[in-house]
Amino acid sequence: MTKLGQWKGKTCDSFFTEVLVQPDELIRETTNYRRTGKGTMNEEEEDGKGKEPGRVIHKEVQRSKKTAYQEFILISRNIISFILSAPILLILLSIATFKTAKVHLLEKTKRIQEDQEALKPDELLIQDETYYADRWGYKSEMHQVLTQDGYVLQMYRISKKGSNPQGKRPVFIGHGLFQCSGAFVLNEENSMAFVLIDQGYDVWVGNNRSISGLDHISLSHEDPEYWNWGLKELGIYDFPAMVDYVRSFTDFSKIAYIGHSQGNAQAFIGLSLIPELADKLSCFVALAPAVFSGNLVNTFPLCLLISLNDWMYSLMFGTGSFLSIMSLAQSLIEPKTFCFLAYSMFSYLFSWWDSHWLRRRKAKYFQFTPRPVSTKLIADWIAGWGRKGVCLYIADQNNHQQQKITQKVPLVVFYGTADYLVNGERFVRTFNGYETHGLSPSQLAKESSNHEWNTAKSTNTLFPMLDLVHVERIEGYEHMDTIWGHDNHKTTYPIVLSNLEKARWD
């Protein structure tokens, strides 16, 4: 568990209160508490299972005290943001649902996975990822992890029923933007978490702050102070806290990490700002690396969102949870109806479709997507990925000038040729030896004649602590297909497993 030092949470708004967290506000209690899909294990099941997970016990959190004027300003801003954002959301939703319905109605090509659609598993449609693990013969153990800035994160250690994962090589899996750890247990027996477990790994799936609970040791989620975090905090607090917790609990000095989209972006940020994190990783698998933006940032409607100035953005979306109405709708609307609405919106905005999915799984996916995130987090994505073409906090090579590298971490990258949200090719080309990756003959001839390009390419890497050992370019794959594709067990998992086997775990 990460030790908690003093921390001052500050915001850009003058009426926010300053919060000081003292170490004595945290009490950590080790108990026999172990959550599974069916409740708490009995004493017989506990015997011989290794270490016990702890619970973070903290004081009851009260809302921060504000004057009547501060409360009035806060309520007024919330009302204004709802009035401005709700009509835009409804217009976009209308366009998205019309486009999605049109695409499916006009679809004539038979998909190669069509025969699998009829093989419907005996599952409930439920917002509990531990249920899906239990359904397929696995147990889920809930762990609470405390970050240095006071957020309580939830991780799940998943293992085969009747087995003890202690002593097996640990693998930590991180989710993407608007998602949660449930994303990795929804493909039935071919779910990524289950395949890794069956191959003998100790699998941990993590959740960032606000994703699987709104706990903080001193802040209430009803106050803007709670939501004053973005990409940097995910990289320097959440990612290291979960890495350190898994290392400590499993008694391994190194663990493997698999991150999808924002899940790898926060790891890259962490490595950029805290380079010594590399010493704690045995292998890093980046699925759809969210470092450089694809050409989607130049298209409607994302280009309009990106073009908003900071003042207008804050006015429209507030300073708390980003479009919190999404979570409310998810809890109130019938799951299959919500699935159609959410899928329509996400596919329209981010250009990822269900071409490589089994459509019968979609309702499950959208019971775990979207999850709450901060308005500031989306602002960070806009500021870097949207306006500059590169994720914030990882583009400064000066961060690594004084770094002494003893051993590089093997990096494995997967990206799809139809992923327009991120540019995997450009990211791969930042590594020495891959400068021509993905370039056509004409592009290669043009770049080869560029003196500046030839001079810079030997020092181009953003991450000198990483050794790019394998790149898998998957034809036709979109942004979500590396975790939800119907054929992942053929396109992705064998390569992941072979590289994990080569990694050094000492």
Protein Blocks (a to p, Z undefined) as FASTA:
>chain_A
ZZddddddddfbfkbccddddfklpccdddfbdcdfkbcadfklmgonapaddddddddd
ddddddfklmmmmmmmmmmmmmmmmmmmmmmmmmmmmmmmmmmmmpmbdcfklmmmmmcc
ddddddbfklmmmmnopacdddddddfkopacdddddddehiafehpacddddddehiaf
klmmmnojmlfklmmmmnopacdddddehkloccdfkbcfkbmklmmccfklmmmmmmmm
mmmmmmmmnopabdcdddehjlmmmmmmmmmmmmmlmmmpfbdcdehiafbccfklmpcf
klmmmmpcfklmmmmnojmdehkllmmmmmmpcfklmmmmmmmmmmmmnopafklmcfkl
mmmmmmmbccdddfklmmmmmmmmmmnopaehilcmklmmmpccfbdcdddddddfklck
bcfklmmmmpghilmgoiafklmmmmmmmmklmmmmmmmpfblmbccfbdcddehiafkl
mmmgcklmmmmmmmmmmmmmmpcfZZ
